[in-house]
Amino acid sequence: MATIAIIGGHGQIALQTARELLAGGHEVRSVIRNPEHVSDIEATGATAVIVDIETATAFQLVTAIGDVDTIIFAAGAGPDSGPARKETVDHQGAVKALEAAEVIGARLLVISYIGADEPATGEESWVAYQAAKKAADDAVRASDVDWTIVRPGNLNDEPRTALVTIAEDASGTTSRANVAALLALLSTSHPAPGRVLNVIDGDTPIELAIS
């Protein structure tokens, strides 16, 4: 049995990942900032840990989550947030998760998106988001932790098939349920250290796609 902390635990992918892990007999500590979301976390069977990743220090995060095997960074400022929060949550929040993983000696999984390394154009909020995600991914890739970056395509709410395509040139859409299934395997039985995984819905079982 593994113990996994999910930062941004109230997000759609995070909640589904918690259910996947708990169904496999693992322990999940879901980090949230809003106490009103505790009941949603507990409904999955996970333990709610209240920490505001935006304002807490890495040391406070470590103290709150305790000794875990894997940290999954699934937090995000959200589409309605401005550039400042993209920086404090999507970038600096990921760096705090990285620092916590270094202290604990935990594996780190980060949810990014396909194309995060490409220059962004368009409205200010999107450019800020791209810059924050790329900066976070760069920090993770430069570290010595056991890391994996998961980059889905445009997210959809199709049912879980556990069938995907993982490829450097992958392009398309990805169900949140399949991302959750992938994260559950990466954090327990099928690690892929030092890999950036572009993942879309496909026709290959996730276990084979990882390998």
Secondary structure, DSSP 8 states (H G I E B T S, - for coil): --EEEEETTTSHHHHHHHHHHHHTT-EEEEEES-GGGHHHHHHHT-EEEE--TTTS-HHHHHHHH-S-SEEEE-----TT--HHHIIIIIIHHHHHHHHHHHHHT-EEEEE--TTTTS---SSHHHHHHHHHHHHHHHHHHTSSS-EEEEEE-EEE------EEEE-TT--SEEEHHHHHHHHHHHTTTS--TTEEEEEEE-SEEHHHHH-
